[in-house]
Amino acid sequence: MNRIISAEFDSYWQGMAMQKEDPRLIAMVQEIITEVRREGDRAVRRFALQFDKGSPETLEVPPEIVQAAGEQFKQTEPELVAALELATDHIRRFALQQKAQLVNFEYALAPGLLTGQQVVPVQRAAVYVPAGRFPLISTVLMGVIPAKVAGVEEVIISTPPVAKGLPDTHIMAAAHLAGARRIFALGGAQAIAALALGTQTVPRVDVIAGPGNKYVAAAKRLLFGEVGIDVVAGPTDVLIIAEDAPDRIAADMLAQAEHDPDARARALVPSPALADHVLQRLEVRLARLPTASIAKASLDTGGLIIIYQSKAEAIRIANLIAPEHLELHVADPEAWVPQLSNYGSLFIGNHAVEALGDYVAGINHTLPTSGSARFTGGLSVRHFLKTLTTLRCTPGPGYDQACQAAELIARAEGLMAHAESVLSRIRG
């Protein structure tokens, strides 16, 4: 666990930024993509045997098994079902609000020149659901529900098999609850390749959403352009800006650290004394945490407490880190909000615990990591929608003026057929 003062931060962060992705990993994922492109299901099964917990006889889970998992789930775990139903309701209502901001319109720029926008869902989307250390039931809801609200005709799930060639039972049950009826027992880079390219069994999709390990992330990055993606998810991270309450800081850092040894839990505090108290509370909480081995590995590798000198300095550092999750545990959080611009989700005030965003608060938990919040946001309805533009023209002064301007620009660029095409409308 590192502890530094803010004056040392820039050099520390520059060193972190210089770390490069493993070229061997990229080469391995590229080979998987190449083989799946060439051989389809045959390659998928070969890599599934190598990397997954077996290769099922049927890559697609029979619908009756998915339905049975959902029905059994309701009978045996009613309290968990009720919790997931609450989360489903919140996620759907938030997604509906997002969709309401993306509307069809037409706007007259000038007489005879009518521009417009049509908001159209993609036809088929896939949600990748990790099931390595922990089966991420909530990721099913976070991916499927926005796609359904967007109006996607077919939403499918791909998730690794965990026993007898089948996905985790809870993941299947959550998929049934969310309305995804097609599930493929397929994980890793081979799953992303199959979904992006299509095989004899796996349908080609238009968009792939959902987090995954470094192999999944690399495959999404390499295949972007052949398929749409939400974000390239790296290790999960949190940054907590706090003025007091060391035990609460420690609790929230560990909630992030327990995800994965590569997870990054960081805090910005105003004094060395508070930093020391946080370290003490981390030790106390680690001693009784069932996932302590993972959380400790994460803290030892990338845990960080930064001691800031002023509010302005803390804001500068936060915007530079561009965290996936940014928590504000300060006396007047609203005064900080306008100056914070780089984050996946912002948790405002002591009660806005990040774990609520992970599960039931309605906002999405698939968010930009590794500093990519500098230029993008998290998964939302918009990832499953296309904003298509339209042009409708009728002769008139505005139309004639636009044609004349277009002709001049085309000639300046040397594209004479463009100019003549426009002139043919004016000349009749």
C-alpha positions as CSV (number, residue, x, y, z in Angstrom):
1,M,0.0,0.0,0.0
2,N,1.5,3.3,-1.1
3,R,1.2,6.6,0.7
4,I,2.5,9.8,-1.0
5,I,2.1,13.5,-0.6
6,S,0.5,15.4,-3.5
7,A,3.8,17.0,-4.5
8,E,5.1,13.6,-5.4
9,F,1.9,12.6,-7.3
10,D,2.8,13.9,-10.8
11,S,6.0,11.8,-11.1
12,Y,4.2,8.8,-9.6
13,W,1.4,9.1,-12.1
14,Q,3.7,9.7,-15.1
15,G,5.4,6.4,-14.2
16,M,2.1,4.6,-14.1
17,A,1.1,6.0,-17.5
18,M,4.3,4.6,-19.0
19,Q,3.2,1.0,-18.3
20,K,2.4,-0.7,-21.6
21,E,0.0,-3.6,-22.4
22,D,1.7,-7.0,-22.6
23,P,2.5,-7.6,-26.3
24,R,2.3,-11.4,-25.7
25,L,-1.3,-11.0,-24.5
26,I,-2.2,-9.0,-27.7
27,A,-0.6,-11.6,-29.9
28,M,-2.4,-14.4,-28.2
29,V,-5.8,-12.7,-28.5
30,Q,-5.1,-11.8,-32.1
31,E,-4.4,-15.5,-32.8
32,I,-7.7,-16.4,-31.2
33,I,-9.5,-13.9,-33.4
34,T,-7.8,-15.1,-36.6
35,E,-8.6,-18.8,-35.8
36,V,-12.3,-18.0,-35.0
37,R,-12.5,-16.0,-38.2
38,R,-11.2,-18.9,-40.2
39,E,-12.7,-21.9,-38.5
40,G,-15.8,-20.7,-36.6
41,D,-17.2,-23.1,-34.1
42,R,-14.3,-25.5,-34.4
43,A,-11.9,-22.9,-33.2
44,V,-14.3,-21.7,-30.5
45,R,-14.6,-25.2,-29.1
46,R,-10.8,-25.7,-29.2
47,F,-10.2,-22.5,-27.2
48,A,-13.1,-23.2,-24.9
49,L,-11.4,-26.5,-23.9
50,Q,-8.1,-24.7,-23.4
51,F,-9.4,-21.7,-21.4
52,D,-12.9,-22.3,-20.1
53,K,-14.0,-25.0,-17.7
54,G,-14.8,-27.4,-20.6
55,S,-16.5,-27.1,-23.9
56,P,-20.3,-27.8,-23.8
57,E,-21.9,-30.1,-26.4
58,T,-24.2,-27.2,-27.3
59,L,-22.7,-23.7,-27.1
60,E,-26.2,-22.3,-26.8
61,V,-27.9,-23.2,-23.5
62,P,-31.3,-24.9,-24.3
63,P,-34.2,-22.4,-23.5
64,E,-35.9,-24.9,-21.2
65,I,-32.8,-24.9,-18.9
66,V,-32.8,-21.1,-18.7
67,Q,-36.5,-21.1,-17.9
68,A,-36.1,-23.8,-15.3
69,A,-33.2,-21.9,-13.6
70,G,-35.5,-18.8,-13.4
71,E,-38.4,-20.7,-12.0
72,Q,-36.3,-22.5,-9.4
73,F,-34.6,-19.3,-8.4
74,K,-38.0,-17.7,-7.6
75,Q,-38.9,-20.7,-5.4
76,T,-35.7,-21.2,-3.5
77,E,-34.3,-17.6,-3.1
78,P,-37.3,-15.3,-2.9
79,E,-35.4,-12.6,-1.0
80,L,-32.6,-12.4,-3.6
81,V,-35.2,-12.4,-6.3
82,A,-37.0,-9.5,-4.6
83,A,-33.7,-7.6,-4.5
84,L,-33.0,-8.2,-8.2
85,E,-36.5,-7.1,-9.0
86,L,-36.0,-3.9,-7.2
87,A,-32.7,-3.4,-9.1
88,T,-34.4,-4.2,-12.3
89,D,-37.1,-1.6,-11.7
90,H,-34.5,1.1,-10.9
91,I,-32.3,0.3,-13.8
92,R,-35.2,0.3,-16.2
93,R,-36.6,3.6,-15.0
94,F,-33.2,5.3,-15.2
95,A,-32.7,3.8,-18.7
96,L,-36.1,5.2,-19.8
97,Q,-35.1,8.6,-18.6
98,Q,-31.9,8.3,-20.7
99,K,-33.8,7.2,-23.8
100,A,-36.2,10.2,-23.4
101,Q,-33.2,12.5,-24.0
102,L,-32.5,11.0,-27.4
103,V,-35.4,11.9,-29.7
104,N,-36.3,12.1,-33.3
105,F,-36.5,15.6,-34.7
106,E,-36.6,17.7,-37.9
107,Y,-35.2,21.2,-38.0
108,A,-35.5,23.8,-40.8
109,L,-32.0,25.3,-41.3
110,A,-33.4,27.5,-44.1
111,P,-36.4,27.6,-46.4
112,G,-36.2,24.3,-48.4
113,L,-33.5,22.8,-46.2
114,L,-34.9,20.4,-43.6
115,T,-32.4,18.4,-41.5
116,G,-33.4,15.7,-39.0
117,Q,-32.4,12.9,-36.7
118,Q,-33.8,9.4,-36.3
119,V,-32.9,7.4,-33.2
120,V,-32.9,3.7,-34.1
121,P,-31.9,0.6,-32.1
122,V,-29.4,-1.9,-33.3
123,Q,-30.9,-5.2,-34.3
124,R,-28.9,-7.6,-32.2
125,A,-26.7,-7.0,-29.1
126,A,-24.7,-9.2,-26.8
127,V,-24.0,-8.8,-23.1
128,Y,-20.8,-10.5,-21.8
129,V,-21.1,-11.6,-18.2
130,P,-17.9,-12.6,-16.3
131,A,-18.0,-15.6,-14.1
132,G,-14.4,-16.1,-12.9
133,R,-13.9,-15.4,-9.3
134,F,-17.4,-14.2,-8.8
135,P,-20.5,-14.7,-11.0
136,L,-21.6,-11.1,-11.7
137,I,-25.4,-11.4,-11.5
138,S,-25.8,-7.7,-11.5
139,T,-24.0,-7.3,-14.8
140,V,-26.8,-9.3,-16.5
141,L,-29.3,-6.6,-15.5
142,M,-26.9,-3.7,-16.2
143,G,-26.4,-4.9,-19.8
144,V,-29.7,-6.5,-20.8
145,I,-32.1,-3.9,-19.4
146,P,-30.7,-0.8,-21.2
147,A,-30.6,-2.8,-24.5
148,K,-34.3,-3.8,-24.0
149,V,-35.3,-0.3,-23.2
150,A,-33.5,0.9,-26.3
151,G,-35.6,-1.4,-28.3
152,V,-33.0,-4.0,-29.4
153,E,-34.9,-6.9,-31.1
154,E,-32.6,-9.6,-29.9
155,V,-30.4,-9.5,-26.8
156,I,-28.2,-12.5,-26.0
157,I,-25.8,-13.3,-23.2
158,S,-22.4,-14.9,-23.4
159,T,-20.9,-16.2,-20.1
160,P,-18.3,-18.9,-19.3
161,P,-19.5,-22.4,-18.3
162,V,-18.9,-23.2,-14.7
163,A,-20.3,-26.7,-14.2
164,K,-21.4,-29.5,-16.6
165,G,-21.0,-27.2,-19.5
166,L,-23.6,-24.7,-18.2
167,P,-23.3,-21.1,-17.0
168,D,-23.8,-20.2,-13.4
169,T,-27.4,-20.8,-12.3
170,H,-27.8,-17.3,-10.8
171,I,-26.6,-15.8,-14.1
172,M,-29.2,-17.8,-16.1
173,A,-31.9,-16.9,-13.6
174,A,-31.0,-13.2,-13.8
175,A,-31.1,-13.4,-17.6
176,H,-34.5,-14.9,-17.5
177,L,-35.7,-12.1,-15.1
178,A,-34.2,-9.4,-17.4
179,G,-35.8,-10.8,-20.5
180,A,-32.7,-12.3,-22.3
181,R,-33.8,-15.7,-23.7
182,R,-30.6,-16.7,-25.6
183,I,-27.6,-17.6,-23.5
184,F,-24.2,-19.0,-24.8
185,A,-21.9,-20.9,-22.5
186,L,-18.9,-19.3,-23.8
187,G,-16.2,-17.1,-22.2
188,G,-13.0,-15.2,-22.9
189,A,-11.6,-13.7,-26.1
190,Q,-13.1,-16.6,-28.1
191,A,-16.5,-15.5,-27.0
192,I,-15.9,-11.9,-28.1
193,A,-14.5,-13.1,-31.5
194,A,-17.5,-15.4,-32.1
195,L,-20.0,-12.7,-31.3
196,A,-18.2,-10.1,-33.4
197,L,-17.6,-12.3,-36.4
198,G,-20.4,-14.9,-36.2
199,T,-19.9,-18.7,-36.4
200,Q,-22.0,-21.6,-37.5
201,T,-23.7,-21.5,-34.0
202,V,-23.1,-18.1,-32.6
203,P,-24.9,-15.2,-34.3
204,R,-23.0,-12.1,-35.3
205,V,-24.1,-9.2,-33.2
206,D,-24.0,-5.4,-33.8
207,V,-22.9,-4.4,-30.3
208,I,-21.0,-6.2,-27.5
209,A,-21.4,-4.7,-24.0
210,G,-20.2,-5.8,-20.6
211,P,-16.9,-6.1,-18.6
212,G,-14.4,-8.9,-18.7
213,N,-10.8,-9.9,-17.9
214,K,-7.8,-8.6,-19.8
215,Y,-8.3,-11.1,-22.7
216,V,-11.9,-10.0,-23.2
217,A,-10.9,-6.3,-23.1
218,A,-8.1,-6.9,-25.6
219,A,-10.5,-8.8,-28.0
220,K,-13.0,-5.9,-27.8
221,R,-10.4,-3.4,-28.6
222,L,-9.0,-5.4,-31.5
223,L,-12.5,-6.1,-33.0
224,F,-13.9,-2.6,-32.6
225,G,-14.9,-1.4,-36.0
226,E,-16.2,-4.8,-37.0
227,V,-18.6,-4.7,-34.0
228,G,-19.7,-1.9,-31.8
229,I,-18.6,-1.9,-28.1
230,D,-19.4,0.0,-25.0
231,V,-16.0,0.6,-23.3
232,V,-12.8,-1.3,-23.1
233,A,-12.9,-2.2,-19.5
234,G,-9.6,-2.5,-17.6
235,P,-9.1,-3.2,-13.9
236,T,-11.9,-1.6,-11.8
237,D,-10.9,1.4,-9.7
238,V,-12.2,3.9,-7.1
239,L,-11.0,7.3,-5.9
240,I,-12.4,8.6,-2.6
241,I,-11.9,12.3,-1.7
242,A,-12.5,12.5,2.0
243,E,-12.0,14.8,5.0
244,D,-12.7,12.4,7.8
245,A,-14.2,9.0,8.7
246,P,-11.2,6.7,8.2
247,D,-13.3,3.5,8.8
248,R,-15.7,4.4,6.0
249,I,-12.9,5.2,3.7
250,A,-11.3,1.8,4.5
251,A,-14.6,0.0,3.9
252,D,-15.1,1.6,0.5
253,M,-11.5,1.0,-0.6
254,L,-11.8,-2.7,0.3
255,A,-15.2,-2.9,-1.5
256,Q,-13.2,-2.1,-4.7
257,A,-10.0,-4.0,-3.8
258,E,-11.8,-7.4,-3.3
259,H,-12.9,-7.5,-7.0
260,D,-9.5,-8.5,-8.3
261,P,-5.7,-8.3,-7.5
262,D,-5.5,-5.7,-10.3
263,A,-8.3,-3.5,-8.9
264,R,-7.2,0.0,-7.9
265,A,-8.4,1.5,-4.6
266,R,-7.2,5.1,-4.0
267,A,-8.0,7.9,-1.5
268,L,-7.3,11.6,-1.4
269,V,-7.1,12.9,2.2
270,P,-6.0,16.2,3.7
271,S,-3.6,15.1,6.4
272,P,-1.0,12.5,7.2
273,A,-2.9,11.7,10.4
274,L,-6.0,10.7,8.5
275,A,-3.9,8.7,6.1
276,D,-2.5,6.7,9.0
277,H,-5.9,6.1,10.5
278,V,-7.1,4.8,7.1
279,L,-4.2,2.4,7.0
280,Q,-5.0,1.2,10.5
281,R,-8.7,0.6,9.7
282,L,-7.7,-1.3,6.5
283,E,-5.7,-3.7,8.6
284,V,-8.6,-4.2,11.0
285,R,-11.1,-4.8,8.3
286,L,-8.8,-7.1,6.3
287,A,-8.4,-9.3,9.3
288,R,-12.1,-10.3,9.2
289,L,-12.8,-10.1,5.4
290,P,-13.5,-13.4,3.7
291,T,-12.0,-12.0,0.4
292,A,-8.9,-10.7,2.2
293,S,-6.3,-12.5,0.1
294,I,-7.6,-10.8,-3.1
295,A,-8.1,-7.4,-1.4
296,K,-4.7,-7.4,0.2
297,A,-3.0,-8.3,-3.2
298,S,-4.8,-5.4,-4.8
299,L,-3.8,-2.9,-2.0
300,D,-0.2,-4.1,-2.0
301,T,0.0,-3.7,-5.8
302,G,-1.9,-0.6,-6.5
303,G,-3.5,0.8,-3.4
304,L,-2.7,4.5,-2.9
305,I,-3.4,7.2,-0.3
306,I,-2.5,10.7,-1.5
307,I,-2.3,13.6,1.0
308,Y,-3.5,16.8,-0.7
309,Q,-2.7,20.3,0.4
310,S,-5.8,22.2,-0.9
311,K,-9.2,21.6,-2.5
312,A,-7.9,22.9,-5.8
313,E,-5.1,20.4,-5.7
314,A,-7.4,17.5,-4.9
315,I,-9.7,18.4,-7.8
316,R,-6.7,18.6,-10.2
317,I,-5.5,15.2,-9.1
318,A,-8.9,13.6,-9.4
319,N,-9.4,15.0,-12.9
320,L,-6.0,13.7,-13.8
321,I,-6.7,10.2,-12.5
322,A,-10.2,10.2,-14.2
323,P,-11.4,7.3,-11.9
324,E,-14.1,4.8,-12.8
325,H,-15.8,5.6,-9.5
326,L,-15.3,8.9,-7.7
327,E,-16.7,9.3,-4.1
328,L,-17.0,12.7,-2.4
329,H,-16.9,12.3,1.4
330,V,-16.6,16.0,2.2
331,A,-18.5,18.6,4.2
332,D,-19.9,20.5,1.2
333,P,-19.8,18.1,-1.8
334,E,-22.0,20.2,-4.0
335,A,-19.2,22.9,-4.0
336,W,-16.9,20.3,-5.5
337,V,-19.1,18.9,-8.2
338,P,-18.9,21.7,-10.9
339,Q,-15.1,21.4,-11.1
340,L,-14.9,17.6,-11.3
341,S,-15.2,16.5,-14.9
342,N,-13.4,13.2,-15.4
343,Y,-15.2,10.2,-13.8
344,G,-17.3,7.2,-14.7
345,S,-19.8,7.8,-12.0
346,L,-19.8,10.4,-9.2
347,F,-21.0,9.5,-5.7
348,I,-22.0,12.7,-4.0
349,G,-21.9,12.8,-0.2
350,N,-21.3,10.3,2.6
351,H,-24.5,8.3,2.0
352,A,-23.9,7.7,-1.7
353,V,-21.9,4.5,-1.3
354,E,-20.5,3.1,-4.5
355,A,-21.9,-0.4,-3.9
356,L,-25.4,1.1,-4.4
357,G,-24.3,2.1,-7.9
358,D,-23.0,-1.5,-8.5
359,Y,-26.3,-3.0,-7.7
360,V,-29.6,-1.2,-7.3
361,A,-29.4,2.6,-7.6
362,G,-30.3,2.5,-11.3
363,I,-27.1,4.0,-12.7
364,N,-24.9,1.6,-14.7
365,H,-21.9,-0.2,-13.2
366,T,-20.1,-0.8,-16.5
367,L,-17.9,2.2,-16.6
368,P,-14.8,3.6,-18.2
369,T,-11.6,2.5,-16.4
370,S,-7.8,3.1,-16.7
371,G,-8.4,6.9,-17.1
372,S,-10.7,6.6,-20.1
373,A,-13.3,8.7,-18.3
374,R,-11.3,11.6,-19.8
375,F,-13.1,11.0,-23.1
376,T,-16.1,8.6,-22.6
377,G,-18.9,7.7,-20.2
378,G,-20.3,4.3,-19.1
379,L,-22.7,1.9,-20.6
380,S,-26.1,3.3,-21.3
381,V,-29.1,3.1,-23.6
382,R,-27.2,5.2,-26.1
383,H,-24.7,2.3,-26.8
384,F,-27.6,0.3,-28.3
385,L,-29.0,3.2,-30.3
386,K,-27.9,4.8,-33.6
387,T,-28.5,8.5,-34.2
388,L,-29.1,8.7,-37.9
389,T,-29.3,11.9,-39.8
390,T,-31.8,12.9,-42.6
391,L,-32.0,15.6,-45.2
392,R,-35.2,16.7,-46.9
393,C,-35.1,19.5,-49.6
394,T,-37.5,21.6,-51.6
395,P,-36.5,24.3,-54.1
396,G,-36.4,27.8,-52.6
397,P,-33.9,30.6,-51.6
398,G,-32.3,28.7,-48.8
399,Y,-31.9,25.6,-50.9
400,D,-30.4,27.5,-53.8
401,Q,-28.0,29.3,-51.5
402,A,-26.8,26.0,-50.0
403,C,-26.3,24.4,-53.4
404,Q,-24.2,27.4,-54.6
405,A,-22.0,27.2,-51.5
406,A,-21.6,23.4,-51.9
407,E,-20.6,23.9,-55.5
408,L,-17.9,26.4,-54.5
409,I,-16.5,24.2,-51.8
410,A,-16.5,21.1,-54.1
411,R,-14.5,23.0,-56.8
412,A,-12.0,24.2,-54.1
413,E,-11.4,20.6,-53.1
414,G,-11.1,19.6,-56.8
415,L,-14.1,17.3,-56.7
416,M,-15.7,18.3,-59.9
417,A,-18.4,15.6,-60.0
418,H,-19.6,16.8,-56.6
419,A,-20.0,20.3,-58.1
420,E,-21.8,19.1,-61.1
421,S,-24.1,16.9,-59.1
422,V,-25.2,20.0,-57.1
423,L,-25.5,22.1,-60.2
424,S,-27.7,19.5,-61.9
425,R,-30.4,20.3,-59.2
426,I,-30.2,24.1,-59.7
427,R,-30.2,23.9,-63.5
428,G,-33.0,21.4,-63.6
